[in-house]
Amino acid sequence: MQSENTQFFEVEQESKDRVKKILAQVYDALQEKGYNPVNQIVGYIMSGDPTYITSHNNARSLIMKIERDELVEEMFIEYIKANEWE
């Protein structure tokens, strides 16, 4: 049976700050190794395969500490802010 009410999903601010910090570190590590960070992170999010992320500077271990839905949420929030939709 499907509920007709919309469910709320909210991540705590501390968690959001942690996601931002880790995402920045992973992005930098991918850039340092010569990868396209956007393509690699998208590959990881879509597949769940951590080998899309370099182990340089512990980036692979760091990104695996975050749920993929949290990564998507953080990137979407920043996209909305950048486009001034809020």
Helices and strands as residue ranges (DSSP letters): H 13-32, H 37-47, G 50-52, G 56-58, H 59-63, H 68-82
